[in-house]
Amino acid sequence: DRLVDSPGYAEYFANKWSAVLRNKRRGQNDIPYTFRFHAWIRDSLAQNLPYDQFVRSVITATGDVQTHPPVAWYREVSTASEQMEDTGQLFLGTRLGCAKCHHHPFERWSQQDYYQFEAFFSQVGLKSSRFNPQANMPDMVFLKGNAPTANNPRSKEPVKAAGLGGPLLDIESYEDARHRLVDWMVAPDNPFFAKTLVNRYWKHFFGRGIVDPEDDLRVTNPPSNPELLDALAEHFRQKQFDLKDLVRTICKSNLYQLSSEPTEFNASDRQNFSSFYQRRLNAEVLYDAINSVVGLPANFGGVPQGMTAVQLPDNGFNNYFLQVFGKPASESACECERSPEANLAQSLHLLNSGDIQNRLQNGQGIAAELARDMERSDDDKANTLYRRAFARNPNDEEFQLIRNHVASATNKQQAWEDILWAIINAKEFQFVR
């Protein structure tokens, strides 16, 4: 409860949502928009805005970015088809892109379904506001005043708006069809909305969704545990789409607290959650963890010194470390942009890059501080490092290795740098276990 109510919760999940909502900076002129949108996401999460209201605020955003920050989403999804496809993938766990051109023989959604869904966004107009008339991208959303329809290129006929699997809707030109869309999405009998979110958060905490990929709910990609998915979705609805409650529910579960050490009976399981699946820390968290352990703040240009990688408002600060470790570029609504797989470039960067070496050797860092400290014992110093890195003290073998290494070193700072280097290259440090 303390962690969920801390500023770190909102900052961490704002980083996640900012990426899939395409909060992307393409130039310096975009900073006012991306910063405002990120701040709105962070504040909404901190205030525990119900998820249905959060989604409604994004989809129905109207006006300019200055006063309505979620309008920034429309700067990246500027056509009705993009708006519809991102809505389907992000909020309904349904990939509709293929249905734009053809009806897949083994999938449910047809070309007609595609354009009926697209019709909800046919009233949306984009333009540059009076605040920034020279902007390269529009920063204002308005309603064009037309009846919400879309043209099916195959039938050559206009089609009315309809939710996926829902009835055709009669919507007047003076209505905002997007509100009718969200009404359908958040209705208690909607088969996609709640399931998609709880499955997305399940994958966030366990590394694999009950349906995986998390944005591809379909008959031919069934859940590994449909009863669990149904129960979580119903709980989420009953709790009025409370995101903090969902996080508490997942993290307090027996499953989340399972050991990550498999037994001989489940060593090969990668689907049924019979043990906790280890996974590497994401790029921003790992970078912040390294900075915390070495005792130095991050230094990203254009933001206050000490701002962490998790707190960064957009993708414009992706330094080499963040790029190598898979921080997404916010090009799509797919979380697949963030690669969880370890690779050789990452290992080499941690082992011998100039960036890491400079941080270890910095005279203001923890290694220099420990070398200057003549009052504490080496065991006490080792406890300090291990608690910062692993939330535990060294075991007997680790204590002995540290004592021997420091005692034999003529350069004590170099000795503590070596120990720090070993810590940040340890699997225990880099992985959620």
N, C-alpha and C positions, 0 to 999 in steps of 0.2 A: 504493500500500500504506500509506503514511504517513497519507493522508487517511482511508482506510477504517478504520484503527485508532485514529483520533483521537476524542475525545469528541464533536466536531461531527457525525460520521457518525450516531451513535446519536441525538443530539438532533434532527437534521434528519429522519430517517426516523421517529422517534417522533412528531413533529408530523404526518407524513403518516398513519401508522397510527392515531393517536389520533382523527383526524377521521373516518375510515371505520368505525372501531369505535364510533362514536357516544359518545365520552367527553364527554358534555355536562353542563354545570352548569345546573340550573334554579333554584337558590337557594343561599344560603350554607351550608345544611345538607349540600349535596352535596360541599363542598370535600374532606372526608376521602376520599371515594370517587374523585373524578376525579383528585386528586393522586396517590393510591396507584396507580391504574390506569396513569396516564401514566408514573409512575416504573418500574412493572413492565415496560411496553413498552420504555422507554428502556434499562433494564438488560438486558433480554433481547436487544435488538439489539446492545448493547455487548459482551455475552458471546458473541455470534453463536450464540444458541440456534437449532438447526436449525428451518427453517420448519415442518416437519411437527409438531414438538414444540410450537412456538409456537401453531399452530392447535389442536392437541389441548388445550392448556392453556386456551384461550378457550372452545371448544365444550363441554368437559367440566367447566368450573368448577363447584365445589360448595363449600358452606360460606358463610362471611361475607366481606365485602369486606376486613375488617380483616386477615384471615390469608390470603385468597385473592383478590388484587386483580382478576383477570379476571372475577370474579363481577359486577363493575360493568357488564359488557356486557349482562347480563340485566336490568339496571334499565331500559334503553332498549328492549330487544326482549323484552317481558314476556309475549307469547303464543306458543304453539307455531307459529302461522303466521308471525309476525314473525321468530322464531328461524330457521325453515326458509328463509324467503325471503332473509334477510340472508346466511345460510350459502351458499345457492346463488349469489347475486349476487357476494358478496365473495370466496369461496374456490373457487368452481367456474365463475365467469364465466357463470352461467346465470340469466336472469330468469324466475321462475316465477309471478309475481303473476297474470298473465292466466289461467293454468291453474286457478286457484282456482275460477273460476265457469264456465269453458267450455273446450272443446278447440278450439284454433285449427286451421283446416283445413290450414294450410301449415307448422305447426310440429310438432315431435316430441312434446312433453310433453303428456300428457292430464291431465284432472282426477284420474284414478286415480293417476297418477304423483305428482301434487301431494300427495295425502293419504297415500300410502305414504311419501313423504319426510318429511312432517310428523310421522308416527308416531314417528320417532326422538326427538322432543322431548316426547312426550305424558306422560312420567314426571316432567317438571320441575315443581317447585312453588316458589313465591316467597313470602317473608314477611319481616317486619321482625325483625331480630336483637335479642338482649338488649343489644347495644351502643347501639342507637338505636331503641327501641320506638316512638317517636313520629314516626319518619321518614315523610315524605310518599310516598316510594317504597320498595318492598321492597329490602333489601340482603343477603338470604340466599337461597341456592339449596339445595333439598333434593330428594330423590327420593321420589315418592309411593308407590312400591311396587306399582304396577299393571303389567300386561303392556303393552308399547308398541304401541298401536293408535290409529288415527284413524278418524273416521266420515266417509265420503263422503256428502254430503247428497243426491247424485243417486241412488245405489244404496241408501241408507239402511242400509248394512252396514258393520261395522268392517273395516278393512284392516290388514294387517301392514306392518311397516316394510320398506322396500327402497330401495337406492340408485338413482339415476337410470339406468334401463336394466339394473339388476341384479336378481337373484332375490329373492323374498320370503324374509325371515329369521325363523327361530323363535328368539325372544329371551325368556328367562324373566323373570318379574317382579322377581327379585332382581338381575338384571343391569342395568347402566347402558347403555341402548341407544345413547347418544351415543358411547361408545367403539367400538361396532360400526360406527357411521357413519364415524368418523374412520379406522378400519381400512380401510374401503372407499375412502375418499377418498385415502389416502396409498399405496394399493397400486400396484405398478409398472405395472399395466395400466389404471389409472384414466385415462380420456381427457380429464379436465378439470383436475385439481388442479395439476399442474406447469405446464401450458400457461397457465392463468389467471394464475399468479404471474409467470412470465417475460414474458408479454404486458403485465401491469400495470407491471412495471418498465421494459419497453421503452418504453411510452408515457411514463413518467415522464422518461426521458432524451431521448427524441426528439420528444415532443409529440404523437405519434400512435402508436397501437398497431398491431401486425401485424394484429390484429383490432381494429377500432374501431367503436363504443365498446369499451373494454377489458373490460367486464363483460357482454358480449353475444355469447358464442361459440355460434353456431348454423349450421345448414346454409345458411340464406338470408342469412348475413352472413359469407362465407368470408374467410380470411386473405389478405392481399395476397401473402404469400410463405409458403406452407404448409411448405415444406422447412426454411426458417429457423426457424419456430415449433417444428417437431418436433425439430430439432437442439438448440435452446436448452432445450427441456423435457427432453430425454433427458440433456443435460449436467447440468442442475440435479438430476435424479434420481441420476445417477452420482456427483455430488458430495455426496450425502446432504442435499439441500435446504439448501445453504450459501448464505445470502443475501449475505455479503461476497464470496464467490467470484463470484456472479452479477454483482454490481456491477463487480468488477474485469474480468470477461469482457466486459461491454458497453462499459465506458469505455476499455478498451485496444483495442477493435476499430478497424479502419481506418474503418469507417462513422462511428463517433462522432467521429472526428478529421477528417472531411471539412470543407471550407470551407462557410461559410454563404452565400457569394456564388455564385449559380447561373450557369450558362453560357447561351448562346442556345438550347442544345438541351434544357435541363431546367428552364427558367424557370417553366414552368407545372406542373411535377410536384409533387403534394401527397400522393402515396401510395407511391411506390416508393423513397423515401429516397436519391435520387440526389445530394442535397446535404443539409447539415445545416439543418433547419428552424428558423429563428429563432423565439423565443417570449419573451414578457415574463416577468421574474422574478415568482415568486408573491409575494403580499402580505407575508408575514412576512420573506422574504429581502430584498425591496426596502426595507422599513422598516428592517431592521437595516443594510443597506448605506448608506442615507442617514445613519443615526446614526453609523456608522463614519467616513464621509467628513467629516461636519461636526464630528466630534470630541466628541460628547456621548452619554452613555449613555441608554438608554430608561428611562422611569420609569412602570412599571405599578403601580398600587396593589395592595397585598396580597401582593406578592412582593419579594424583595430588590432594591434599586436596582441597575441594570446588567443584570438578566436580559433577555435578548434576546427578540424576538417568536417566534423559532423555538423557544426553550426553554419557552414558556408551556405550562402543563399542561392547560388546557382552553379552551373558547370564551368563558369569562366575562370575558376581558380584551380582547375585540374592540373596540378604539377605532375612531374614525371612519375613520382611514386604513386600517386593516385591513379594515373593512367595505366601503369604497369600492373597494378593490383586490381584493376577492373572497375573503377568508378564509372558509372554509366554517363553517356554523353547527352542523355535526355532527348534522344532522337525519336523515340517511340513510346507507346504505352506498355511495352512488354518488359517485364523484369528480367528477361533473358539477356538484356544489354549488360547486366551485371554478371560477370562470369565468376562462379564460385570455385572454379578449378585452379589448383596450384600449377605453376609452370616454371620452366627453367629460368626465365628472365626474372621472375620474382625471387627465386632462391639466390641468384647471382647478385641481385640488387642488395639484398640483406647481408650477404656474405662480404662483399668487397666494394660496394659503391662509394664514391667520394662523399655523397650526401650523408650516408650512415656514419662513415668514419669521422667526418667533421663534427657530427653531433656527439659522437662518443668522446671525442678529444677536446671538446669545447671547455675552456677554462671556467665557465660558469655552470657546467653540468654537474651531475651527481658524482661522476668518477673523480673529478678534481676535488669536489667537496669532501668525499670520503678519504682521499689521500691526504688532505690537509688536517683532517680531524685526528688529533693525537690523544684524545681523551677516551674515546670508545674502543672497545675491543673489536677485533676482526669478526668475531662471531656476531656481535651486535650489528655491525655494518652489514654483514651478510643477511641477517634477519630483515634489516631495512629494505634491501634490494628485493629479496624474495617476497616480502609482503606487498611491495609495490607491483611486482610483476605477476606473482602467482597467488596472492592472498594466503600464503602459508609460509612457514619457516623452512629452511633447508633440512633435508634428512641427514642422518649421520654421515653417509657417504659423501654427500654434497658439501657438508661442513668441512670434512677432511680435505677434499680437493681444493676448496677455497683457501683454507689455512695454509696448505702446502704451497699453493701458487703465490699467494701474497708474501709469505715468508721468504720465498726464494727469489723474489723480484727485487732488483735494485731500484727500479722506477715504480713506485707504488701507484701512481696515477695510471700508468700503463697496465698494471696488474688489474686494477678495478675496471679499466676499459675492456680488457679481455673478458672479464667475468660478465660485464654488461653485454658484450657482443655475443657470448654464448647464450645468455638469457633470451635475447630477442630473436635468436635463431632456433630456439627450442620449439618443438611442436606444441608443448604445453602452453607456451605463450601465444602462439599464432592461431590456435584452434579453440573453438568452443567445444568443451568436452562434457 
